Amino acid sequence: MGPPELIAQIEAEGGELTLQGESICYKIPVQLKPLIVQLREHKADALRILHERATSAVVGQTLPQGVRLVRCEPKVPPVAIDTCSVVTDPILFIHTTIDQLRIALEQPKRCVGWTVPQLIDRLEQVGVLVTLDTGVQRDVSNFWKKAGR
């Protein structure tokens, strides 16, 4: 029996196979242990099959042309994500961020990489405090409500 059949049989009989880097982790009923021994004999193929399956489940679609997936190993939640930026040219940063803010306000459907509140916060972090007029705040809020976000 080859790796695809072994994997299918293990999962059909209530076993779970997951990837942890280059290791295959399993939770199986005791009676399936002989199948794990057989699967170990085909570890490279089993890893490839499980990796392809995990990647297609995560990505869920074809990647854009020119984009190549190098690694796909989703972490176990919760996953803390932190944003850290270092500004080496504050004046250029301020000009660019104000331009992004202008675009975000004038063309709310266009993506500039940051939300309006994030742009305002980024400006404040480099010493420029700005606020939105009440009418502008209302327009931005209404846009995002209509967009369902």
C-alpha positions in Angstrom: 0.0 0.0 0.0 1.4 3.4 -1.0 1.3 6.7 1.0 -1.9 8.0 -0.5 -3.8 4.8 0.4 -2.2 4.6 3.9 -3.1 8.2 4.6 -6.7 7.7 3.4 -7.1 4.5 5.4 -5.7 6.1 8.6 -8.1 9.0 8.3 -11.0 6.9 7.3 -10.6 4.9 10.5 -10.5 7.9 12.7 -6.8 8.8 12.7 -5.5 12.3 12.4 -2.3 13.2 10.6 -0.8 16.7 10.9 2.5 18.3 10.0 5.0 20.0 12.4 7.8 21.1 10.2 9.4 18.0 8.7 7.6 15.6 11.1 4.3 13.9 10.8 2.3 14.0 14.0 -0.6 11.6 14.5 -3.5 10.8 16.8 -4.7 7.3 16.0 -6.6 4.4 17.5 -4.3 1.7 18.8 -5.3 -0.7 16.0 -3.8 1.6 13.4 -0.2 1.5 14.7 0.9 -1.0 12.0 -0.2 1.6 9.4 2.0 4.2 11.0 5.0 1.8 10.7 4.2 1.4 7.0 3.8 5.2 6.6 7.2 5.8 8.1 8.7 3.6 5.3 7.4 6.2 2.9 8.0 9.3 5.0 9.3 11.6 2.1 6.2 10.9 -0.1 3.8 11.1 2.9 5.3 14.5 3.9 5.0 15.8 0.3 1.3 14.6 0.1 0.4 16.1 3.5 2.2 19.4 2.7 0.5 19.7 -0.7 -2.9 19.1 1.0 -2.2 21.6 3.8 -1.0 24.2 1.3 -4.0 23.9 -0.9 -6.3 24.1 2.1 -4.6 27.2 3.4 -4.1 29.1 0.2 -7.6 28.0 -1.0 -6.9 29.2 -4.5 -4.3 29.5 -7.2 -1.6 32.0 -6.4 -1.3 35.1 -8.7 1.0 34.7 -11.7 4.6 35.4 -10.7 4.0 34.4 -7.0 5.6 31.3 -5.7 4.8 29.7 -2.3 8.0 29.1 -0.5 6.7 27.7 2.8 3.2 27.2 4.2 3.2 26.2 7.9 0.3 27.9 9.6 0.9 28.3 13.3 -1.4 27.0 16.0 -3.6 29.9 17.2 -3.5 32.3 18.9 -0.7 33.9 16.9 0.5 37.3 18.0 1.4 39.6 15.2 3.4 42.7 15.8 4.1 45.6 13.5 7.4 47.4 13.9 8.7 50.2 11.7 11.8 52.3 11.9 11.6 55.7 10.2 15.0 57.0 8.9 13.6 60.0 7.1 10.8 61.5 9.1 10.0 64.3 6.6 9.7 61.8 3.7 7.6 59.5 5.9 5.3 62.4 6.8 4.8 63.5 3.2 4.2 59.9 2.0 1.8 59.2 4.9 -0.2 62.4 4.2 -0.4 61.4 0.6 -1.7 57.9 1.6 -4.2 59.6 4.0 -5.4 61.9 1.1 -5.9 58.8 -1.1 -7.7 56.9 1.6 -10.1 59.7 2.2 -10.7 60.7 -1.4 -10.8 57.2 -2.8 -11.9 54.9 0.0 -12.1 51.8 -2.3 -8.5 52.1 -3.2 -6.1 50.3 -0.9 -3.1 52.2 0.5 -2.1 49.5 3.0 -3.4 51.2 6.1 -6.7 52.3 7.4 -7.4 56.0 8.1 -7.0 55.6 11.9 -3.8 53.7 11.3 -2.4 56.5 9.1 -3.4 59.1 11.7 -1.6 57.0 14.4 1.5 56.6 12.3 1.7 60.4 11.8 1.3 60.9 15.5 4.2 58.5 16.2 6.6 60.8 14.2 5.3 64.0 15.8 2.5 65.1 13.5 -1.0 65.1 15.1 -3.9 65.4 12.8 -7.6 64.9 13.2 -10.6 64.5 10.9 -13.3 67.1 10.6 -16.7 65.7 11.9 -18.1 65.5 8.3 -15.1 63.6 7.0 -15.3 61.2 10.0 -18.9 60.6 9.3 -18.3 60.0 5.5 -15.5 57.5 6.2 -17.5 55.6 8.9 -20.5 55.5 6.5 -18.4 54.1 3.7 -17.1 51.2 5.8 -20.5 50.5 7.2 -21.9 50.2 3.7 -18.9 48.0 2.7 -19.8 45.7 5.5 -16.5 46.1 7.5 
